């Protein structure tokens, strides 16, 4: 199997990938401030959010043309222009306070 680059995998330009990573970094910082364990993945522009108790971690991506953070197979989303609100929505979601 041939190795592919992030750009090829995402179908975006390098600047688009950097923009997504910057948005995910801001969300990571906000989640960390709330005490949520999250990792910015180097292999792809995604944030891995760990649940506090039991369960699989949650993958968060920047989608919808860069306008939203999305998770749960893109069923859940929050505008990237509201990073603190997105962090709170994710924290509530992983603790089971919202569905």
C-alpha positions, 0 to 999 in steps of 0.5 A, spaced: 500 500 500 502 506 498 503 512 503 499 518 502 499 525 504 495 529 508 493 533 502 491 527 498 487 524 504 483 530 505 482 532 498 485 539 500 490 544 499 496 545 504 493 552 507 486 548 508 489 543 512 493 548 516 487 552 517 483 546 519 489 544 524 489 552 527 481 551 528 482 544 532 488 547 536 484 553 538 478 547 540 484 543 544 486 549 548 479 550 550 477 543 552 484 543 556 481 549 560 475 545 561 479 539 564 477 535 558 483 530 555 484 531 548 489 530 543 491 533 536 493 528 531 499 529 527 497 524 522 491 528 520 487 534 521 483 531 527 482 532 534 481 525 539 477 527 545 477 522 550 471 520 554 472 521 562 469 514 564 468 508 559 467 508 552 470 510 545 474 516 544 470 521 540 473 524 533 472 531 532 473 534 525 473 541 521 467 540 516 462 544 512 467 548 508 471 550 514 465 553 518 463 547 523 466 543 528 463 536 527 463 529 531 458 523 531 459 522 524 457 529 522 450 528 526 453 533 531 456 540 529 458 547 532 460 553 529 468 554 529 467 562 530 464 560 537 470 556 540 468 556 547 461 554 546 464 548 541 468 546 547 462 546 552 458 542 547 463 537 546 464 536 554 457 536 555 456 530 549 462 526 552 459 526 559 452 524 557 449 531 559 446 532 551 444 527 546 
